[in-house]
Amino acid sequence: LQSLALYNNRFVLHFSGELGKQVETPDEAVRRLWLREPTAEERTAFAAFAEKNGYAALCRVLFNSNEFLFVN
């Protein structure tokens, strides 16, 4: 339930849309949100997702990922 609330939160929707306007590649989105380079597998999956759904949707997914929400 908490994941759905965060995924559909107006704050997350707004800022994923704003970041989606600023990034030009999926790699750039990963570098900005996860602060690292994506793996080859992530690069392929994120590029396909962004092509189908747009960069705002990709940023929304990245905002809601465990890697973004939790510090190791």
Buried (B, 14 or more C-beta within 10 A) or exposed (E): EEEEEEBEBEEBBEBBBEBBEEBEBBBBBBBEBBEEEBEEEBBEEBBEBBEEEEBBBBBBBBBBEEEBEEEE
